[in-house]
Amino acid sequence: MIIVLAPWATADHAHKILDHVKTLGLDAHQLQDEYRMIIAVMGDEQPAIDAAFETWAGVERVMPVRQPFQLASREFKPENSFVRVGGDVVFGGDEVHIIAGPCAVENEATALAIAEAVKAHGCKLFRGGAFKPRSSPYAFQGLGEEGLRILSRVREKTGLKIVTEVLDPHDAELIAEHADMLQVGTRNMSNFSLLKTLGEIRKPVLLKRGMSSTIKEFLMAAEYILANGNPNVVLCERGIRTFENYTRFNLDISAVPAIKRLSHLPIIIDPSHATGQWRLVEPVALAGIAAGADGVMIEVHTDPQHALSDGSQALKPERLPGLIEKLRGISGILGRRASFG
């Protein structure tokens, strides 16, 4: 249930409503925009209180929320949410962004070379995994804390914002000290302990869709972060499993406009992990922006053939200018601005 307060309502009106909601054994979240306050009453089984609240002083209207993802829904917040990363990068507005970098941090020299290359092409966000979840226990698992220290030095030297993955709730605080945005990978989308922890940290979160998850399940995962106090969530469509095996996964382009309709949260796409082939990254990236995505995550490596993780899907830096030019063109057609190039 959503309680919309009148523009003239005071903080006292809101406090009385919030206090009464607590006496009913329910939880509530409040959102203050430029004009008024909105209160979302949470709980799977809410008593029939809609009509009662309509008579309260300061209340303009009461609306039921039909979606189980209450805080993530457009019913709760009709306007797009803006997620600010590192001060000057904002997802959810007119700008389209590129998050670029290697799958894994391998060593400082390579990470810095890639970072300088993507920065030279106007990218503002650098991705690189310090902790790597791999299908095989024998594959490269990342450098761990040393990888985080390398990422911090990359940020110091280049000014790029750092995006890196968190696997374990116990590592979240440590990773948050080194990163500007915390990534939740496909295998952890339903790691609810991790999602709750990221809700408490309040750092921007990049939440990837689970490889076998529905759109509803995807948004319910975001709900865990929002319900625990962190509104700074950017969604990422990174491909789902189907019967097709030519590509690594199938990037669900339709998920972008579907989520834009259902939710106020920004959404980007990851054509690198979705296709698994560098030759397919550019056309799929263009399709995602054309469908309304707020950005793309692109794997970039100076020496893909010798990359320790996912080299087959990484672009060489010299291929970025052509992709950037086309992304800028499509963004312009849609009335949006590219933050890169």
Number of C-alpha atoms within 10 A of each C-alpha: 20 23 23 22 24 17 13 13 16 14 10 10 16 19 11 12 18 19 12 12 16 12 9 11 11 16 15 17 16 16 13 10 10 6 10 14 20 21 20 24 21 21 14 7 7 13 10 7 12 16 11 9 16 17 12 14 15 20 21 16 16 21 15 14 18 10 16 16 25 25 30 27 23 21 21 24 19 12 13 15 21 18 20 18 20 18 9 8 16 19 23 22 14 15 17 25 26 25 23 29 30 28 26 27 29 21 13 16 12 16 25 20 15 23 31 20 21 28 19 15 15 17 23 24 26 32 29 27 25 25 24 22 19 13 9 8 8 7 12 15 18 22 18 15 15 16 23 25 17 22 30 19 16 23 20 11 12 15 17 22 24 25 27 29 24 27 19 15 16 12 14 18 14 13 23 20 12 21 24 24 26 23 25 26 23 21 16 21 21 20 16 14 14 21 27 21 20 29 24 14 17 17 23 24 29 23 28 26 28 24 20 14 16 13 18 14 17 22 25 21 24 31 24 23 27 24 21 17 17 22 22 24 30 24 24 28 32 27 28 18 17 12 7 9 10 10 15 18 21 22 25 16 21 12 20 24 15 12 23 18 12 18 24 21 26 26 27 29 31 23 30 31 25 24 23 20 19 20 14 15 23 21 13 20 26 21 16 28 23 17 17 20 28 28 26 26 24 27 29 30 28 21 14 19 12 11 18 16 22 19 23 17 26 28 25 18 22 13 11 18 15 10 17 20 14 15 29 20 16 18 23 13 11 14 10 17 18 22 17 21 18
